[in-house]
Amino acid sequence: MSTAFDSIKQGLQEVIAHAQDDERGVRVHRPRAIDVKAVRAKVGMTQEPFAARFGFSTATLRHWERGDRNPQAVIEALA
């Protein structure tokens, strides 16, 4: 078979293995945890302008900063 076919076949096998929670031979990239409050403090913004600037609600930002919720799901969706 062709090199292109072999490459596609390997990619499909990796996807199937990953879907079956078999991560052998598969690279999974997970973003590091983010301290949202520290990032906000570093840029010198209060909660309201920070949330507005990046397009999420102030309530969501508060949840992230208190640790009630984690922004990782949003980050992974945007990645």
C-alpha positions as CSV (number, residue, x, y, z in Angstrom):
1,M,0.0,0.0,0.0
2,S,1.0,3.7,-0.3
3,T,2.7,5.7,2.4
4,A,-0.4,7.9,2.6
5,F,-2.6,4.9,3.3
6,D,-0.3,3.6,6.0
7,S,-0.3,7.1,7.7
8,I,-4.1,7.3,7.6
9,K,-4.5,3.7,8.8
10,Q,-2.1,4.4,11.8
11,G,-4.0,7.6,12.6
12,L,-7.3,5.8,12.6
13,Q,-5.9,3.0,14.8
14,E,-4.7,5.7,17.3
15,V,-8.2,7.3,17.3
16,I,-9.8,4.0,18.0
17,A,-7.4,3.1,20.8
18,H,-7.9,6.6,22.4
19,A,-11.7,6.2,22.1
20,Q,-11.4,2.9,24.0
21,D,-9.3,4.6,26.8
22,D,-6.2,2.8,25.6
23,E,-3.6,5.6,25.6
24,R,-0.6,3.4,24.8
25,G,1.2,5.1,21.9
26,V,-1.1,8.1,22.0
27,R,0.0,11.5,23.1
28,V,-2.6,13.3,25.1
29,H,-1.9,17.0,25.7
30,R,-3.6,18.4,28.8
31,P,-3.3,22.1,29.6
32,R,-1.8,23.1,33.0
33,A,-4.1,24.3,35.7
34,I,-4.6,28.1,35.6
35,D,-4.8,30.4,38.6
36,V,-7.3,32.8,37.1
37,K,-7.2,35.1,40.1
38,A,-3.4,35.4,39.7
39,V,-3.7,36.1,36.0
40,R,-6.3,38.8,36.7
41,A,-4.2,40.4,39.4
42,K,-1.1,40.3,37.1
43,V,-2.9,42.3,34.4
44,G,-4.3,44.7,37.1
45,M,-8.0,44.3,36.4
46,T,-11.0,44.0,38.6
47,Q,-13.4,41.1,38.1
48,E,-16.0,43.0,36.0
49,P,-13.7,44.4,33.3
50,F,-11.7,41.2,33.2
51,A,-14.7,39.0,32.6
52,A,-16.1,41.5,30.0
53,R,-12.8,41.7,28.2
54,F,-12.6,37.9,27.7
55,G,-16.3,37.3,27.1
56,F,-17.6,35.4,30.2
57,S,-19.8,36.4,33.0
58,T,-18.5,37.9,36.3
59,A,-20.4,35.0,38.1
60,T,-18.3,32.5,36.1
61,L,-15.1,34.3,36.9
62,R,-16.0,34.3,40.6
63,H,-16.7,30.5,40.5
64,W,-13.3,30.0,38.9
65,E,-11.5,32.1,41.4
66,R,-13.2,30.4,44.4
67,G,-12.4,27.0,42.9
68,D,-16.1,26.0,42.6
69,R,-15.6,25.4,38.9
70,N,-12.6,24.9,36.7
71,P,-11.9,26.8,33.5
72,Q,-10.2,23.7,32.0
73,A,-13.3,22.6,30.1
74,V,-13.5,26.0,28.4
75,I,-9.8,26.0,27.6
76,E,-10.0,22.4,26.2
77,A,-13.0,23.4,24.1
78,L,-11.2,26.4,22.6
79,A,-7.9,24.5,22.0
